[in-house]
Amino acid sequence: MAVRIGRLTDSPLQARRLADCPMWVCASPGYLSRHGVPRRVSDLSQHKFAWVIACQTCWAVGDGPAGEFRVPVQGNLVANNGAAPVAAAVGDQGLNKHQIPMLSGRGGAQRKKR
């Protein structure tokens, strides 16, 4: 048995949903003051990202009535664990997409806008 966060695609493994774990696009106040706050999904492609290599080069964003959008990501950091991109985002290095529990306690991270 394994516990996994995310979709299980193209795999012979069986999965059962235990709970929802929404992902949030986050950035430090310093990064946003220098680069601006994205207002639309299309604005995200103008920003730098810090992400986990398993996320590839596109992020799925949105889960509302408009559906899901694929956003191409580019940046200065690609990591093979979740802690490095969070640290980079807290250090004003770019946007990051993570679960809120991963962000709690990191430099006063707050849930402001969805």
Buried (B, 14 or more C-beta within 10 A) or exposed (E): EEEEEEEEEEEEEEEEEEEEEEBBBBBBEEBBEEBEEBEEBEEBEEBBBBBBEEBEEEBEBEEEEEEEBEBEBEBEBBBEEBEBBBBBBBEBBBBBBBBEEBBEEBBEBEEEEE
